[in-house]
Amino acid sequence: MKHLLALILLFSCFINSTFASEQENLIQLPPLTLEMADGSQLKTAELLGTPYILHFWATWCPYCKKLQPGLEKIHQKYKRHGFRVIGVSFREDDDATPQQSLINRGHHFKTAIKADLIAQQLGVKGTPTTLFINKQGQVVWLTTTSDPDDKKLHDYAAKLVSD
């Protein structure tokens, strides 16, 4: 499991611009249980049948803060299609309030908290790291971009919703 992210990163490096060829090289996300900021749990197995984004971030990360308006646009545009953007907060200070930080920034997607172990299991080292997951629970794209206007963010979201 420690090498899952390394495989995903390697996979991401070889992706070309056509979605059809990507379908042959997808990596299954392992089952995860996310501790949400509201005290509930979210199991990725419950998300099968739903496309979503896992956005690994931290409240102190300026690059995450820069990217999140783009993720919020995606969230708002596709939520009526069942698409979800899920923050996964890790490497936080003890007094951090990730969900409140998102709300204060004007964002409405939910976040998991205290996800250091999950980040470690997946090999996520830095913030932001954003995974696009299809309805079958497969990682179709991983990015470390902080550009909220990156065309690929929007293209992959649109593709996940249309599949």
C-alpha positions, 0 to 999 in steps of 0.5 A, spaced: 500 500 500 505 504 501 507 504 494 500 505 491 501 513 490 508 511 487 504 507 482 499 512 481 504 518 480 508 513 475 501 512 471 500 519 471 506 521 468 504 516 462 497 518 461 496 522 454 491 526 452 486 521 450 481 518 455 480 512 451 487 510 452 487 511 460 481 506 461 486 501 460 491 503 466 487 504 472 489 503 479 483 501 484 483 505 490 483 501 496 478 501 501 478 507 506 474 510 512 475 517 512 473 521 519 469 527 517 469 533 520 462 533 522 464 526 526 461 521 521 465 516 517 465 516 510 467 509 507 470 509 500 466 503 498 460 507 499 462 511 494 462 506 488 457 508 483 459 515 484 465 519 481 469 523 486 475 527 488 479 526 494 483 533 495 489 532 500 490 538 503 492 542 509 489 549 512 496 552 512 497 550 505 497 556 501 497 552 494 491 548 497 488 555 498 489 557 491 486 551 488 480 550 492 476 555 488 477 551 482 475 545 486 469 549 489 467 551 481 467 543 480 463 541 486 457 546 484 457 545 477 457 537 478 453 536 485 447 535 481 450 529 477 452 526 484 459 528 483 463 529 490 469 533 492 471 531 498 477 534 502 482 530 506 486 534 511 492 532 514 499 534 517 494 539 521 496 543 527 492 540 533 488 547 534 486 547 526 479 547 524 479 544 517 471 544 515 471 551 518 477 554 514 473 551 508 467 555 510 470 561 511 473 561 504 466 560 501 467 553 500 461 548 501 465 541 500 466 537 506 472 534 509 475 529 512 480 530 518 486 527 521 487 523 515 495 523 516 494 515 516 490 515 510 495 519 506 501 515 509 497 509 506 497 512 499 504 515 499 501 522 499 507 526 501 505 533 499 499 538 499 495 539 494 495 532 492 488 531 488 485 524 486 480 523 481 476 517 482 471 514 477 464 510 479 468 504 479 473 506 485 479 507 480 484 513 480 483 516 473 488 522 474 492 524 480 495 531 480 499 536 484 497 542 481 495 548 485 492 552 478 484 553 480 483 554 472 487 548 470 483 545 464 485 538 466 481 539 472 475 541 469 476 536 463 477 530 468 471 532 472 466 532 466 469 526 463 467 522 470 460 525 470 459 523 463 461 516 464 
